């Protein structure tokens, strides 16, 4: 979900992503470490894969630009 929010590239998307990050960190403090490690790793990988596609396409387009 956070990766999809970051695709928006505006301040609201950034604030929502930061809000989600604070919520995840707060839950990590409340629940024992072993119970939160696996879901956080899965969420991190999913977010990175989601945001990697638009960033890589932007970099390819920037290389082809003559500006």
C-alpha positions as CSV (number, residue, x, y, z in Angstrom):
1,X,0.0,0.0,0.0
2,X,2.8,2.4,0.8
3,X,4.5,1.7,-2.5
4,X,1.3,2.6,-4.3
5,X,1.0,5.8,-2.3
6,X,4.5,6.8,-3.2
7,X,3.8,6.5,-6.9
8,X,1.5,9.6,-6.5
9,X,4.6,11.8,-5.9
10,X,2.8,14.6,-4.1
11,X,2.8,15.9,-0.5
12,X,-0.4,14.0,0.5
13,X,1.1,10.7,-0.7
14,X,4.3,11.4,1.2
15,X,2.4,12.3,4.4
16,X,0.2,9.2,4.1
17,X,3.3,7.0,3.6
18,X,4.9,8.5,6.7
19,X,1.8,8.0,8.6
20,X,1.7,4.4,7.7
21,X,5.4,4.1,8.6
22,X,4.8,5.6,12.1
23,X,1.8,3.2,12.5
24,X,4.0,0.2,11.6
25,X,6.8,1.3,13.9
26,X,4.3,1.8,16.8
27,X,2.9,-1.7,16.3
28,X,6.4,-3.0,16.3
29,X,7.0,-1.5,19.7
30,X,3.7,-2.8,21.1
31,X,4.0,-6.4,19.9
32,X,7.0,-8.7,20.5
33,X,9.8,-8.4,17.9
34,X,9.4,-12.0,16.5
35,X,5.8,-11.5,15.6
36,X,6.3,-8.4,13.6
37,X,9.5,-9.2,11.7
38,X,8.0,-11.4,9.0
39,X,5.1,-9.1,8.1
40,X,7.4,-6.1,8.0
41,X,9.8,-7.8,5.7
42,X,7.0,-8.9,3.4
43,X,5.6,-5.3,3.4
44,X,9.1,-3.9,2.7
45,X,9.7,-6.2,-0.3
46,X,6.2,-5.5,-1.7
47,X,6.7,-1.8,-1.4
48,X,10.1,-1.9,-3.0
49,X,8.9,-3.9,-5.9
50,X,5.8,-1.7,-6.4
51,X,7.9,1.5,-6.4
52,X,10.8,0.0,-8.5
53,X,8.8,-0.3,-11.7
54,X,7.8,3.4,-12.1
55,X,11.3,4.6,-11.0
56,X,13.1,2.3,-13.5
57,X,10.7,3.4,-16.3
58,X,11.4,7.1,-15.4
59,X,15.2,6.5,-15.5
60,X,14.9,4.8,-18.9
61,X,12.9,7.7,-20.2
62,X,15.3,10.2,-18.7
63,X,18.2,8.5,-20.5
64,X,16.4,8.8,-23.9
65,X,15.5,12.4,-23.4
66,X,17.5,15.0,-25.3
67,X,16.8,17.8,-22.9
